[in-house]
Amino acid sequence: MVKRKDASSSDAMAGWNYEEKVLEIEEIIARIEAGELDLEAVFEQFSSAVESLRQCESFLQQRQQQANLLIETLTDD
């Protein structure tokens, strides 16, 4: 069975929470800065943080687009 790549972004974001992702990123940064991880784990955690940052950026861009549409709707009246 092949997964569809055109699933809606809301389906992909189900159960996803912006604030939780930010906390995860902050925890990763704290562990890296504290020197708690070996080098391999640093790279793995860094990669995870980068992916989470991309998800957060996408989330914020979608919300900005929604806000812009709402503002346009208000100014059209």
Secondary structure, DSSP 4 states (H G I P E B T S, - for coil): -PPPS---HHHHTTT--HHHHHHHHHHHHHHHHHT-S-HHHHHHHHHHHHHHHHHHHHHHHHHHHHHHHHHHHHHH-
